[in-house]
Amino acid sequence: MDKLKLRQAIVVEGKYDQNTLRQLVDTAIFTTNGFTGMKDPALLRLLQQAAQTTGLVILTDSDGAGFLIRNTLKSALPETGVLHAYIPDLPGKEKRKAAPGKVGKEISVYVNVEQKAAYYTVDGQGSDDYRIDLNTL
């Protein structure tokens, strides 16, 4: 499968998110290592530089930790050059985990390079509403 080439860098919470996205997109992908990275001035400077040069897409989980990380980044980064990508908060269990977490869900993302669109399913269920137009990024 061809990877989708994005101009913008992406920031995610953890290495699992980073590894999954690396299979789908060709761009720089940074990780915050949960909330730990929010205390790292070097990471914040790197994200600020990415936002100002290539642009930056913030893609965090839609749970409490993701909300906190997103808001911390929102206040630390310039508004210009930063895009926020949201995945709806839906209950479920991730395949890689033995039991559901506090807020667990299995989200799979499929990229169609020809259509320049990404589609996602939540716990194996899809919908026409689960389409992301990548031309808008």
C-alpha positions in Angstrom: 0.0 0.0 0.0 1.3 3.5 -0.9 1.7 5.8 2.1 -0.1 9.1 2.0 2.4 12.0 1.8 1.5 14.9 4.2 3.3 18.2 4.4 2.3 18.7 8.0 4.0 16.8 10.8 1.7 14.9 13.3 1.9 14.7 17.1 0.4 11.7 18.9 0.3 10.5 22.5 2.3 7.2 22.4 4.6 4.9 20.4 1.7 2.6 19.5 -0.1 5.5 17.8 3.2 6.5 16.2 3.9 3.0 14.8 0.4 2.7 13.5 0.5 6.0 11.7 4.0 5.3 10.2 2.4 2.4 8.3 -0.1 4.9 6.7 1.5 8.2 6.2 4.8 9.6 5.0 5.6 12.5 7.3 7.3 13.4 10.6 5.4 11.9 13.5 6.2 13.0 17.1 5.1 11.4 20.3 4.4 13.1 23.6 4.9 9.8 25.6 1.7 10.6 27.3 1.7 13.7 29.5 5.4 13.2 30.3 6.4 15.0 27.1 4.5 18.1 28.0 7.2 18.8 30.6 10.0 18.5 28.0 11.0 22.0 26.8 13.0 20.5 23.9 10.0 18.6 22.6 7.8 21.8 22.9 10.4 23.8 20.9 10.5 21.1 18.3 6.7 21.1 18.0 6.7 24.9 17.8 9.2 24.8 15.0 7.2 22.2 13.1 4.0 24.3 13.5 5.8 27.3 12.0 7.5 25.5 9.1 5.5 22.5 7.8 2.4 22.8 10.0 1.4 20.4 12.7 -1.6 18.1 13.2 -2.5 17.2 16.8 -4.1 13.8 17.0 -4.7 12.7 20.6 -7.1 10.2 22.0 -10.6 11.4 23.0 -10.2 10.5 26.6 -9.2 12.6 29.6 -5.5 12.3 29.1 -5.8 13.2 25.4 -8.0 16.2 26.2 -5.4 17.4 28.7 -2.5 16.9 26.3 -4.4 18.6 23.5 -5.2 21.6 25.7 -1.6 21.9 26.9 -0.3 21.9 23.4 -3.0 24.3 22.3 -1.7 26.8 24.9 2.0 26.2 24.1 1.8 26.3 20.3 0.9 29.1 17.9 -2.6 29.0 16.5 -1.3 29.4 13.0 0.0 26.2 11.5 -1.7 23.9 14.0 -4.6 21.7 13.0 -6.7 19.6 15.5 -7.9 16.2 14.2 -10.6 14.6 16.4 -11.8 11.0 16.6 -15.2 10.7 18.3 -15.3 9.3 21.8 -17.0 5.9 21.5 -16.9 3.1 24.0 -15.3 -0.3 23.3 -12.1 -2.4 23.7 -8.8 -2.2 21.8 -7.7 -5.5 20.2 -4.2 -5.1 21.7 -5.5 -5.1 25.3 -6.9 -8.0 27.3 -9.7 -5.9 28.9 -11.3 -2.6 28.2 -9.7 0.4 29.8 -11.6 3.2 31.4 -12.3 4.5 27.9 -11.3 1.8 25.5 -12.1 1.4 21.8 -10.7 -0.4 18.8 -10.2 2.2 16.1 -8.9 1.2 12.7 -7.8 3.7 10.1 -7.7 3.0 6.4 -6.1 5.4 3.9 -7.2 5.5 0.3 -4.4 7.4 -1.5 -6.3 7.7 -4.8 -9.3 9.4 -3.0 -7.0 11.3 -0.6 -9.3 10.2 2.2 -9.0 8.2 5.4 -11.8 6.0 6.7 -12.0 4.7 10.2 -14.0 2.0 12.0 -14.8 1.9 15.7 -15.0 -1.6 17.1 -15.4 -2.9 13.6 -18.3 -0.6 12.8 -18.1 2.0 10.0 -20.3 4.8 8.7 -20.3 7.3 5.9 -19.7 9.9 8.7 -16.3 8.1 9.4 -14.5 9.7 6.5 -11.7 12.2 6.8 -11.0 14.3 3.7 -7.2 14.5 3.7 -7.2 17.4 1.2 -8.3 19.6 4.1 -5.1 18.9 6.2 
